[in-house]
């Protein structure tokens, strides 16, 4: 059953989204909206923030007390490839790091339209390779929300194509994996969607793709061969335009012989996990991520014996 808090948030965001319906939001407004939203939540006091350069890519370590010595969360933020930053995702990733009891590395990859594909993917590859060098024995969990979820999957595909060492698993939160933006779920979700706008997503998709086709598998991983990937957990909500493509990519992963867990949360909006300070459903979703990590780490290390 949908919590009262979730119902209130949905109704509030629905009212807010109607205010932006006429004319839509400019790119500058999209970026500022994410930055402003991030200011509403305080960082947990027991997480240390350390700014670093992973080769040429600015990142932040979010270090938690009692973190696992050989386990790292590598996080790629959302924002439709054109927005989002260390500021917008620091608090959420800090909460994940605390819940998972592991340090997290948050990546400030380059954004479109100033720097379109493959800049973001190149940055993700650079950071992953450097992290492998610095922590060769660590179990790396790659995670991301929305565009960051799609970028996480593209990272796995690029690693596979280059025969690179894979991370232990991937967590995809409402992943944007089809930048054509014509899935049937845009119609079926309809006005239940309060976070995303189809026309704006299409504009951002074209800005990110640049001169490349939108069906390039490293831009839209739903068009890729998804065999040979590590275990993947996908979370999506029935009030999310991207729910249809999330379910399709889960089916394709399963058909390709991969281990995939798909969680479809009733009446949850896009990226509801970010509201873990407000919504019980978000806290339960994060605990489910934690349990998936625990179970797969047990499987990885039991198979090594």
Buried (B, 14 or more C-beta within 10 A) or exposed (E): EBBEBBEEBBEEBBEEBEEBEEEEBEBEEBBEBBBEEBEEBEEEEEBEEEEEEBEEBBBBBBBBEEBBEEBBBBBBBBBBBBBBBBBBBBBBBBBBBBBBBBBBBBBBBBBBBEBBBBBBBBBBBBBBBBBBEEBEEBBBBBBBBBBBBBBBBBBBBBBBEEEBEBBBBBBBBBBBBBBBBEBEBBEEBEEBBBBBBBEBBBBBBBBBBBEBEBBBBBBBBBBBEBEBBBBBBBBBBBBBBBBBBBBBBBEBBBEBEBBBBBBBBEBBBBBBBBBBEBBEBBBEBBEBBBEBBEBBBEBBEEEEE
